[in-house]
Amino acid sequence: MNETEIIETARQALLIAIQIGAPILLVGLVVGVSVALLQALTQIQEVTLVFVPKILAILLAMFFFLPFMMKALVVFTETLADRIIGLQ
């Protein structure tokens, strides 16, 4: 592998990491902001109230997005293995 192929592989790895992490992070962000808004509207100032809904939402999102995440990782791994052995 030359320098350009290494840079391209690193770029693809970063894009895969973003594709895999973004849905989970966005769900956590939306739930966190929603609970914070609810706390602000009702004037409930409990710090730990955010954690339970956020953990449940993230677990559900991981369960829902797991097939997509695994498919993306498998395709990337197969492409990387092909590049290593020189098929592409």
C-alpha positions in Angstrom: 0.0 0.0 0.0 1.3 3.4 -0.9 0.7 6.7 0.9 -2.5 7.6 -1.0 -4.1 4.3 -0.2 -3.3 4.6 3.5 -4.8 8.1 3.6 -7.9 6.9 1.7 -8.3 4.0 4.1 -8.0 6.3 7.1 -10.6 8.6 5.6 -13.0 5.8 5.1 -12.4 4.5 8.6 -13.3 8.0 10.0 -16.4 8.2 7.9 -17.5 4.7 9.0 -16.9 5.8 12.7 -19.1 8.9 12.1 -21.8 6.9 10.4 -21.9 4.4 13.2 -21.8 6.9 16.0 -24.0 9.6 14.7 -27.5 8.0 15.1 -26.8 7.0 18.7 -25.4 10.4 19.5 -28.3 12.2 17.9 -30.8 10.1 19.9 -29.0 10.9 23.1 -28.9 14.6 22.2 -32.6 14.8 21.4 -33.6 12.9 24.5 -31.3 15.0 26.7 -32.5 18.3 25.3 -36.2 17.1 25.6 -35.7 16.2 29.3 -33.8 19.4 30.0 -36.7 21.4 28.4 -39.2 19.5 30.4 -37.2 20.2 33.6 -37.0 23.9 32.7 -40.7 24.1 32.1 -41.7 22.3 35.3 -38.9 23.8 37.4 -37.7 20.3 38.5 -34.0 20.7 39.2 -33.1 17.0 39.7 -29.7 16.3 38.0 -30.1 12.6 37.8 -33.5 12.7 36.1 -31.8 13.0 32.7 -29.9 9.7 32.9 -32.6 7.1 33.0 -34.5 8.3 29.9 -31.3 8.9 28.0 -29.9 5.4 28.8 -33.2 3.7 27.8 -33.3 5.7 24.5 -29.7 5.0 23.7 -30.2 1.2 24.4 -33.3 1.2 22.1 -31.4 3.1 19.4 -28.5 0.7 19.6 -31.0 -2.2 19.3 -32.7 -0.5 16.3 -29.5 0.6 14.5 -27.4 -2.5 15.2 -28.1 -4.2 11.8 -27.0 -1.1 10.0 -23.9 -0.7 12.1 -22.8 -4.3 11.7 -23.4 -4.2 7.9 -21.3 -1.0 7.6 -18.5 -2.6 9.7 -18.6 -5.9 7.8 -18.4 -4.1 4.4 -15.5 -1.9 5.5 -13.7 -4.9 7.0 -14.1 -6.9 3.8 -12.9 -4.0 1.7 -9.9 -3.5 4.0 -9.0 -7.2 3.9 -9.3 -7.2 0.1 -7.0 -4.2 -0.1 -4.5 -5.9 2.2 -4.2 -9.0 0.2 -4.2 -7.0 -3.0 -7.4 -7.9 -4.8 -8.4 -4.3 -5.4 
